[in-house]
Amino acid sequence: MLFLRHLSCLAGVCLALVSGLSWAEKAPLDYPIHPSRVLLLNIVDSGRQLVAVGERGVVMLSADSAKTWKSIRTPSNRTLTGVAFDSPEVGVAVGHGGVVLRTEDGGQSWKSIEADTNGDALLGVISMGQGRMVTWGSFGLFLVSDDAGASWQRVSIIDPDFDRHISQVIALQDGRWLLVGESATLAISADRGMTWQRLESPYQGSYFGALQTASGDLLLFGMRGNVWRSSDMGVTWSKTETATTMAFNGGLQLKSGRIVLFGNSGLLMASDDQGQQFQRLAATQASLAKALQLNVGQVVAVGDRGVMTINVGRQE
């Protein structure tokens, strides 16, 4: 299925497919689109509303906690894979072909930004606060902005020959940044992303995401149901058994403390002990890429069936 191949690629599951996909992009969005009939790959809360991005340059906005959605036309028809906001008004979306889009009105309108990407795919973007934003992608592509995405500097990371696809970058509680990617890529930065030190990986496959739990533990997840946990900031790791070989695309920790991981073919798993054990939840029947908490026990997620609201609370 084409949509599933896109989801797997851009959420981190088969990043090597980014450069191999060859299909004719449709015209830019110029008509209203239903939020359940579009491939969406990322979603954030801008501080004013929910913003989701996906295929054909689609941007979807919701100002009422995912009850209704408005589709926005952008200057690009390329698949968008990441979105982040430095403030409720100023945000950046990135995607296929190295496209970088920026908004100054909360997502109502977008303009293209020049960036040194060589046309390689961008797979994610994050705001680190005070105007600092980073975006990353295929073949070691990594860019930094200090003006909330108005301009970008390309940075060579890890080593001069590093060319692996980067899946995710997160800020840690101690101020350092953690980077994960394909082929056991695992690195940490103490200078806001300008230089990176490799960490020894417990696993030689690809990571598609990471999170730090409320207790400070690190969780890595990715191919073939792999989940790894560290209580000493990556010095040692233990594997968490998940009894699945399906890929995990994303994860988050709810305010209740419950950790939820999600992935292909409707896979949903939850942990109530900071990632030491996971139990399977009812499948969603949709492959999911990203999610964020909506209400108590509920998340709003995006994937190959657009936007979904899912109950992931404890079933007493």
FIMAR-913013 format. One record per residue (C-alpha): x, y, z; residue in three letters. Coordinates in Angstrom, 2 decimals. Example, Ala and Ser with C-alpha at 12.3 -4.5 7.8 and 13.67 -1.06 7.14 Angstrom:
<sites>
{site {12.30; -4.50; 7.80}; "Ala"}
{site {13.67; -1.06; 7.14}; "Ser"}
</sites>
This chain:
<sites>
{site {0.00; 0.00; 0.00}; "Met"}
{site {1.51; 3.34; -1.05}; "Leu"}
{site {0.22; 5.20; 2.00}; "Phe"}
{site {1.70; 2.63; 4.36}; "Leu"}
{site {5.04; 2.80; 2.57}; "Arg"}
{site {5.03; 6.57; 3.07}; "His"}
{site {4.11; 6.23; 6.73}; "Leu"}
{site {6.82; 3.66; 7.36}; "Ser"}
{site {9.39; 5.79; 5.64}; "Cys"}
{site {8.66; 9.17; 7.08}; "Leu"}
{site {7.81; 8.19; 10.62}; "Ala"}
{site {11.14; 6.42; 10.75}; "Gly"}
{site {10.30; 2.80; 10.00}; "Val"}
{site {11.97; 2.39; 6.58}; "Cys"}
{site {13.95; 5.59; 6.16}; "Leu"}
{site {15.90; 4.17; 3.24}; "Ala"}
{site {12.71; 4.35; 1.17}; "Leu"}
{site {12.81; 8.15; 1.27}; "Val"}
{site {15.22; 8.36; -1.61}; "Ser"}
{site {13.65; 5.45; -3.46}; "Gly"}
{site {10.02; 6.56; -3.72}; "Leu"}
{site {9.12; 7.59; -7.25}; "Ser"}
{site {5.59; 8.77; -7.82}; "Trp"}
{site {3.99; 11.83; -9.32}; "Ala"}
{site {3.12; 14.42; -6.68}; "Glu"}
{site {-0.40; 15.78; -7.07}; "Lys"}
{site {-1.17; 19.47; -7.34}; "Ala"}
{site {-1.01; 21.55; -4.14}; "Pro"}
{site {-4.06; 21.37; -1.92}; "Leu"}
{site {-6.65; 23.93; -3.07}; "Asp"}
{site {-9.87; 22.40; -1.77}; "Tyr"}
{site {-11.19; 21.37; 1.67}; "Pro"}
{site {-9.98; 17.94; 2.71}; "Ile"}
{site {-11.49; 15.62; 5.31}; "His"}
{site {-9.16; 14.94; 8.28}; "Pro"}
{site {-9.67; 11.16; 7.98}; "Ser"}
{site {-8.93; 10.99; 4.25}; "Arg"}
{site {-5.35; 12.16; 4.14}; "Val"}
{site {-1.99; 10.69; 5.16}; "Leu"}
{site {-0.68; 12.73; 8.10}; "Leu"}
{site {2.77; 12.22; 9.61}; "Leu"}
{site {3.15; 14.71; 12.44}; "Asn"}
{site {1.07; 16.71; 14.89}; "Ile"}
{site {1.90; 19.38; 17.48}; "Val"}
{site {0.15; 21.80; 19.82}; "Asp"}
{site {1.27; 25.29; 18.79}; "Ser"}
{site {-0.01; 26.82; 22.01}; "Gly"}
{site {-3.01; 28.18; 20.15}; "Arg"}
{site {-4.27; 25.15; 18.23}; "Gln"}
{site {-3.37; 21.70; 16.96}; "Leu"}
{site {-1.37; 21.58; 13.72}; "Val"}
{site {-0.91; 18.41; 11.64}; "Ala"}
{site {1.05; 17.93; 8.39}; "Val"}
{site {1.23; 15.27; 5.71}; "Gly"}
{site {0.96; 14.36; 2.04}; "Glu"}
{site {0.82; 16.91; -0.81}; "Arg"}
{site {1.90; 19.76; 1.48}; "Gly"}
{site {-1.23; 19.37; 3.58}; "Val"}
{site {-1.52; 21.39; 6.79}; "Val"}
{site {-4.53; 20.77; 9.03}; "Met"}
{site {-5.55; 23.10; 11.88}; "Leu"}
{site {-7.89; 22.50; 14.81}; "Ser"}
{site {-8.78; 25.19; 17.35}; "Ala"}
{site {-11.28; 23.02; 19.28}; "Asp"}
{site {-9.20; 20.08; 20.57}; "Ser"}
{site {-9.50; 17.97; 17.41}; "Ala"}
{site {-13.30; 18.21; 17.11}; "Lys"}
{site {-13.12; 19.99; 13.75}; "Thr"}
{site {-10.28; 20.60; 11.29}; "Trp"}
{site {-9.48; 23.19; 8.62}; "Lys"}
{site {-7.20; 22.36; 5.68}; "Ser"}
{site {-4.62; 24.93; 4.57}; "Ile"}
{site {-2.94; 25.30; 1.20}; "Arg"}
{site {0.86; 25.70; 1.27}; "Thr"}
{site {3.38; 26.64; -1.46}; "Pro"}
{site {4.55; 23.01; -1.69}; "Ser"}
{site {3.04; 19.79; -3.00}; "Asn"}
{site {5.73; 17.66; -1.32}; "Arg"}
{site {4.91; 15.34; 1.58}; "Thr"}
{site {5.48; 17.12; 4.90}; "Leu"}
{site {7.00; 14.99; 7.65}; "Thr"}
{site {7.59; 17.34; 10.58}; "Gly"}
{site {6.20; 20.48; 12.19}; "Val"}
{site {7.23; 22.57; 15.21}; "Ala"}
{site {6.38; 25.97; 16.68}; "Phe"}
{site {8.69; 28.42; 18.41}; "Asp"}
{site {5.66; 30.45; 19.53}; "Ser"}
{site {1.91; 30.20; 18.90}; "Pro"}
{site {2.41; 32.31; 15.78}; "Glu"}
{site {5.79; 31.23; 14.39}; "Val"}
{site {6.28; 27.67; 13.16}; "Gly"}
{site {8.17; 25.53; 10.64}; "Val"}
{site {7.14; 22.50; 8.59}; "Ala"}
{site {9.63; 20.28; 6.71}; "Val"}
{site {9.46; 17.38; 4.31}; "Gly"}
{site {10.37; 15.62; 1.07}; "His"}
{site {12.80; 17.26; -1.29}; "Gly"}
{site {14.32; 19.28; 1.54}; "Gly"}
{site {11.28; 21.56; 1.66}; "Val"}
{site {11.15; 24.05; 4.54}; "Val"}
{site {7.99; 26.11; 5.11}; "Leu"}
{site {7.50; 28.85; 7.72}; "Arg"}
{site {4.44; 30.57; 9.16}; "Thr"}
{site {4.15; 33.77; 11.18}; "Glu"}
{site {0.38; 33.65; 11.69}; "Asp"}
{site {-0.14; 30.39; 13.51}; "Gly"}
{site {-0.36; 28.25; 10.37}; "Gly"}
{site {-2.95; 30.18; 8.36}; "Gln"}
{site {-0.36; 30.94; 5.67}; "Ser"}
{site {3.09; 29.55; 4.83}; "Trp"}
{site {6.09; 30.61; 2.77}; "Lys"}
{site {9.05; 28.64; 1.44}; "Ser"}
{site {12.45; 29.08; 3.11}; "Ile"}
{site {15.77; 28.42; 1.38}; "Glu"}
{site {17.94; 25.83; 3.13}; "Ala"}
{site {21.08; 23.88; 2.23}; "Asp"}
{site {19.50; 20.43; 1.89}; "Thr"}
{site {20.71; 19.37; -1.57}; "Asn"}
{site {17.14; 18.19; -2.14}; "Gly"}
{site {17.45; 15.41; 0.46}; "Asp"}
{site {14.41; 14.58; 2.56}; "Ala"}
{site {13.88; 16.25; 5.92}; "Leu"}
{site {12.25; 13.89; 8.41}; "Leu"}
{site {11.65; 16.01; 11.50}; "Gly"}
{site {11.94; 19.40; 13.17}; "Val"}
{site {11.82; 20.58; 16.78}; "Ile"}
{site {11.87; 23.88; 18.65}; "Ser"}
{site {14.31; 24.03; 21.55}; "Met"}
{site {13.15; 27.46; 22.76}; "Gly"}
{site {14.43; 31.04; 22.45}; "Gln"}
{site {14.42; 30.86; 18.65}; "Gly"}
{site {16.59; 27.73; 18.48}; "Arg"}
{site {15.21; 25.13; 16.06}; "Met"}
{site {16.77; 22.05; 14.46}; "Val"}
{site {15.70; 19.91; 11.55}; "Thr"}
{site {17.14; 16.59; 10.39}; "Trp"}
{site {16.74; 13.99; 7.70}; "Gly"}
{site {18.29; 11.53; 5.30}; "Ser"}
{site {22.01; 10.92; 4.71}; "Phe"}
{site {23.11; 12.76; 7.85}; "Gly"}
{site {21.28; 15.97; 6.96}; "Leu"}
{site {21.18; 18.27; 10.01}; "Phe"}
{site {20.39; 22.00; 10.11}; "Leu"}
{site {20.23; 24.57; 12.92}; "Val"}
{site {18.35; 27.87; 13.16}; "Ser"}
{site {18.75; 30.62; 15.77}; "Asp"}
{site {16.02; 32.89; 14.38}; "Asp"}
{site {12.95; 30.66; 14.69}; "Ala"}
{site {13.39; 29.09; 11.28}; "Gly"}
{site {13.92; 32.21; 9.17}; "Ala"}
{site {17.40; 31.01; 8.17}; "Ser"}
{site {19.29; 27.72; 8.54}; "Trp"}
{site {22.89; 26.59; 8.95}; "Gln"}
{site {23.94; 23.11; 7.85}; "Arg"}
{site {26.03; 21.30; 10.48}; "Val"}
{site {28.21; 18.22; 10.00}; "Ser"}
{site {27.56; 15.93; 12.94}; "Ile"}
{site {29.13; 12.92; 14.69}; "Ile"}
{site {31.99; 12.54; 12.19}; "Asp"}
{site {32.86; 13.82; 8.69}; "Pro"}
{site {31.63; 10.62; 7.03}; "Asp"}
{site {28.33; 10.31; 8.91}; "Phe"}
{site {25.58; 9.61; 6.34}; "Asp"}
{site {22.88; 7.71; 8.23}; "Arg"}
{site {19.24; 8.75; 8.27}; "His"}
{site {18.30; 10.58; 11.47}; "Ile"}
{site {14.97; 9.64; 13.04}; "Ser"}
{site {14.54; 11.95; 16.03}; "Gln"}
{site {16.20; 14.53; 18.25}; "Val"}
{site {14.91; 15.21; 21.79}; "Ile"}
{site {15.90; 17.54; 24.62}; "Ala"}
{site {16.83; 15.81; 27.88}; "Leu"}
{site {16.09; 16.95; 31.41}; "Gln"}
{site {19.75; 17.89; 32.03}; "Asp"}
{site {19.86; 20.23; 29.01}; "Gly"}
{site {21.65; 17.85; 26.66}; "Arg"}
{site {20.15; 16.58; 23.40}; "Trp"}
{site {19.77; 12.96; 22.29}; "Leu"}
{site {19.79; 11.88; 18.62}; "Leu"}
{site {18.72; 8.49; 17.26}; "Val"}
{site {18.62; 7.03; 13.77}; "Gly"}
{site {19.22; 4.11; 11.45}; "Glu"}
{site {22.05; 1.58; 11.72}; "Ser"}
{site {22.37; 1.88; 15.51}; "Ala"}
{site {22.88; 5.65; 15.38}; "Thr"}
{site {22.87; 6.98; 18.94}; "Leu"}
{site {24.54; 10.26; 19.97}; "Ala"}
{site {24.37; 13.03; 22.56}; "Ile"}
{site {25.11; 16.77; 22.38}; "Ser"}
{site {26.04; 19.12; 25.23}; "Ala"}
{site {26.23; 22.28; 23.09}; "Asp"}
{site {22.75; 22.60; 21.62}; "Arg"}
{site {23.39; 20.39; 18.63}; "Gly"}
{site {26.63; 21.83; 17.26}; "Met"}
{site {28.77; 18.79; 18.15}; "Thr"}
{site {27.77; 15.21; 18.91}; "Trp"}
{site {29.39; 12.33; 20.76}; "Gln"}
{site {28.46; 8.78; 19.83}; "Arg"}
{site {26.97; 6.54; 22.49}; "Leu"}
{site {27.55; 2.82; 22.38}; "Glu"}
{site {24.39; 1.23; 21.05}; "Ser"}
{site {23.02; -1.97; 22.60}; "Pro"}
{site {21.46; -2.93; 19.28}; "Tyr"}
{site {22.68; -2.79; 15.69}; "Gln"}
{site {19.32; -2.12; 14.02}; "Gly"}
{site {17.54; 1.19; 13.45}; "Ser"}
{site {15.90; 3.39; 16.05}; "Tyr"}
{site {12.79; 5.33; 15.06}; "Phe"}
{site {12.30; 7.35; 18.22}; "Gly"}
{site {13.22; 8.03; 21.83}; "Ala"}
{site {11.74; 9.56; 24.95}; "Leu"}
{site {12.83; 10.37; 28.49}; "Gln"}
{site {10.45; 9.26; 31.19}; "Thr"}
{site {9.36; 11.39; 34.15}; "Ala"}
{site {11.78; 9.38; 36.29}; "Ser"}
{site {14.68; 10.29; 33.97}; "Gly"}
{site {15.07; 6.91; 32.29}; "Asp"}
{site {15.74; 6.82; 28.54}; "Leu"}
{site {13.66; 4.67; 26.19}; "Leu"}
{site {14.65; 3.83; 22.62}; "Leu"}
{site {12.28; 2.13; 20.18}; "Phe"}
{site {12.30; 1.07; 16.55}; "Gly"}
{site {12.52; -1.91; 14.22}; "Met"}
{site {11.01; -5.30; 14.91}; "Arg"}
{site {9.42; -4.35; 18.23}; "Gly"}
{site {12.71; -3.31; 19.81}; "Asn"}
{site {12.51; -1.26; 23.02}; "Val"}
{site {15.61; -0.50; 25.09}; "Trp"}
{site {15.77; 1.23; 28.49}; "Arg"}
{site {18.60; 2.96; 30.37}; "Ser"}
{site {18.55; 4.25; 33.95}; "Ser"}
{site {22.06; 5.73; 33.77}; "Asp"}
{site {21.80; 8.10; 30.79}; "Met"}
{site {22.92; 5.59; 28.20}; "Gly"}
{site {25.88; 3.99; 29.96}; "Val"}
{site {24.08; 0.64; 30.13}; "Thr"}
{site {20.89; -0.63; 28.50}; "Trp"}
{site {18.37; -3.40; 29.11}; "Ser"}
{site {15.95; -4.76; 26.54}; "Lys"}
{site {12.22; -4.60; 27.27}; "Thr"}
{site {10.36; -7.54; 25.78}; "Glu"}
{site {7.32; -6.56; 23.73}; "Thr"}
{site {6.28; -9.87; 22.10}; "Ala"}
{site {5.96; -8.21; 18.70}; "Thr"}
{site {8.09; -7.85; 15.59}; "Thr"}
{site {6.18; -4.84; 14.29}; "Met"}
{site {7.92; -1.49; 14.23}; "Ala"}
{site {7.30; 1.25; 16.78}; "Phe"}
{site {7.04; 4.67; 15.10}; "Asn"}
{site {6.47; 6.94; 18.08}; "Gly"}
{site {5.75; 7.22; 21.76}; "Gly"}
{site {4.79; 9.60; 24.55}; "Leu"}
{site {4.30; 9.68; 28.30}; "Gln"}
{site {0.89; 10.79; 29.54}; "Leu"}
{site {0.41; 13.10; 32.52}; "Lys"}
{site {-0.75; 10.03; 34.45}; "Ser"}
{site {2.71; 8.50; 33.97}; "Gly"}
{site {1.56; 5.85; 31.51}; "Arg"}
{site {3.87; 5.42; 28.51}; "Ile"}
{site {2.28; 4.64; 25.17}; "Val"}
{site {4.13; 3.34; 22.10}; "Leu"}
{site {2.44; 3.06; 18.71}; "Phe"}
{site {3.32; 1.86; 15.27}; "Gly"}
{site {2.36; -0.11; 12.18}; "Asn"}
{site {-0.84; -2.11; 11.66}; "Ser"}
{site {-2.60; -0.42; 14.57}; "Gly"}
{site {-0.01; -1.48; 17.14}; "Leu"}
{site {-0.53; 0.14; 20.57}; "Leu"}
{site {1.33; -0.81; 23.74}; "Met"}
{site {1.37; 0.75; 27.22}; "Ala"}
{site {3.63; 0.68; 30.26}; "Ser"}
{site {2.78; 1.73; 33.81}; "Asp"}
{site {6.25; 1.08; 35.26}; "Asp"}
{site {8.41; 3.56; 33.33}; "Gln"}
{site {9.00; 1.22; 30.42}; "Gly"}
{site {10.08; -1.94; 32.23}; "Gln"}
{site {7.09; -3.90; 30.91}; "Gln"}
{site {4.55; -3.24; 28.15}; "Phe"}
{site {1.08; -4.61; 27.57}; "Gln"}
{site {-0.81; -4.57; 24.29}; "Arg"}
{site {-3.85; -2.30; 23.97}; "Leu"}
{site {-6.71; -2.66; 21.51}; "Ala"}
{site {-5.46; -2.12; 17.96}; "Ala"}
{site {-6.49; 1.04; 16.11}; "Thr"}
{site {-6.73; -0.58; 12.64}; "Gln"}
{site {-4.53; 2.25; 11.38}; "Ala"}
{site {-0.78; 2.72; 11.26}; "Ser"}
{site {0.19; 5.67; 13.44}; "Leu"}
{site {3.13; 8.07; 13.14}; "Ala"}
{site {2.80; 10.63; 15.96}; "Lys"}
{site {0.46; 11.49; 18.83}; "Ala"}
{site {-0.06; 13.93; 21.68}; "Leu"}
{site {-2.25; 13.90; 24.77}; "Gln"}
{site {-5.69; 15.40; 24.31}; "Leu"}
{site {-7.62; 14.67; 27.52}; "Asn"}
{site {-7.27; 12.33; 30.47}; "Val"}
{site {-6.69; 8.89; 28.97}; "Gly"}
{site {-7.03; 10.15; 25.40}; "Gln"}
{site {-4.53; 11.00; 22.67}; "Val"}
{site {-4.98; 12.49; 19.24}; "Val"}
{site {-2.86; 10.58; 16.74}; "Ala"}
{site {-2.05; 10.89; 13.03}; "Val"}
{site {-1.27; 8.23; 10.47}; "Gly"}
{site {-2.45; 6.60; 7.27}; "Asp"}
{site {-6.09; 7.34; 8.11}; "Arg"}
{site {-5.58; 10.97; 9.02}; "Gly"}
{site {-6.52; 12.09; 12.52}; "Val"}
{site {-7.77; 9.68; 15.17}; "Met"}
{site {-8.76; 10.16; 18.81}; "Thr"}
{site {-7.79; 7.09; 20.83}; "Ile"}
{site {-8.50; 5.96; 24.38}; "Asn"}
{site {-5.21; 4.83; 25.93}; "Val"}
{site {-6.10; 5.18; 29.62}; "Gly"}
{site {-6.03; 2.34; 32.11}; "Arg"}
{site {-8.89; -0.09; 31.66}; "Gln"}
{site {-9.89; -0.79; 35.27}; "Glu"}
</sites>
